[in-house]
Amino acid sequence: MDLGQIKDGAGALKKDIEEIAVTHVKYYKLWLFRFIVRLLTNIFWGVLFAVSFFFAFVFIAVAGALVLSDYLDSMPLGFLIVGIVFILVVFLIYVLARKYVNRLWLRKLSEIYFQE
């Protein structure tokens, strides 16, 4: 091998490495764009669902409290009972669903992190 062939080989290697680096940068920009779009879409639908559920939940809660108030002949007592029930439900959700939510987050984030 003479010096000219070595120079040509080194030049081609440098060009190939640059092309690989540019391709990787483009790939990761595209991956980041896809990730951000999916994240924003999920946030949008989550917020939309949460707001809709919240309004429905408020109307159902007020209706239930009014029904209890009529049944017990005491408006404060009806609303107090509904409030206590909600506190108990939130506590049960926190205690029972905590480990499942943590597993779900870990699984989803692991898929994103270890995705090729």
N, C-alpha and C positions, 0 to 999 in steps of 0.2 A: 504494500500500500504506500502510495506516495503522499506527500503533504497536501496536495490539492484535493485528493479524495477525502482525507480526514477533515479538511476545512468544509467541504461540501456536506459531509455527513453531520458535522457539528451545526452547520447552518440549518439543515433540514430538521435536526433535532430541536433546535431553538424555536423554529417556526411551528413545529408540532406541539411543543409545550405551550407556546403562546395561544395556539388555537384551542387547546384543551382548557387552558385557564379561562379564556373568553367564553367557551361553551359552558363551563361550570358556573361562571358568574351569571350567564343568561338563564341557566336552569334554576339557580337558587332565587333569582329575581322572580321568575315565573312561579316557583313554588311559594314564595312569600306572598305574591299577589293572590294566588289561589287560597292560601291560608287566611289572609285578611278578608277576602270576599266571603268565604265560608263563615268566618267568625262574625262579621257584621250581619250577615244574613241570619245566622242563628240568634244573635242578640236581638235583631229586629223582631223576628217571630216570637221569641221568648217574651219580650216586652209587650208585644201586641196581645199574646195569650194571657199574660199576667194581668194586664189592665182589664181585659174583657172578663176574666175570671173574678177579679177583684170587685168590679161593679155588680156582677151577678151575685157574688157572695154577700155583698153589703145588702142588696135588696132582700135576699133570702133571710139574712140574719135579722133585719128589721121586721120583716113579716113574721118570723118565728117569735121574736120578742113581743110583738103586738098580740099575737095569738095567746102566748103564755100570760101576758098582762090581762087580757080579757078573762082567761080561765081562772087566774088567781085573784082577780079584782085588785091588782096592784101593779101599776106600770113600772115602778122602780124594781120591784121584785122580778118581774118578767125579764127586764133587760139585764139585771144582775145574774140571773140563772144562765142566760145566753152567753154573757161574758165569761162566766166560770167554765161553761162547757168549752168555749173557744180556747181558754187558757189550758185546760186539760188536753184538748186535742193537739195544740201546739207542743205541749210537753211530751206527749206520746210520740208525735212525729219526730221530735228532736232525739228522743231516746232510742226509738226503734229504727228509724230510717238513716241515722247518722252513718253507720258503717256501710250501708248500701250506697249512699251518695258518695262517700269517700272512695269506694271501690270503682264506681262508675267514672268519677273524675280521673282516677289513676289509670284506668283502662283507656279512656279516650285520649288523655294526654300522652300516654305511652305509645299509642298508635301514631299520633302526630309526630312525636319525637323520634321514634325508631323507623319511621317511614323512609323508604329509599327513593 
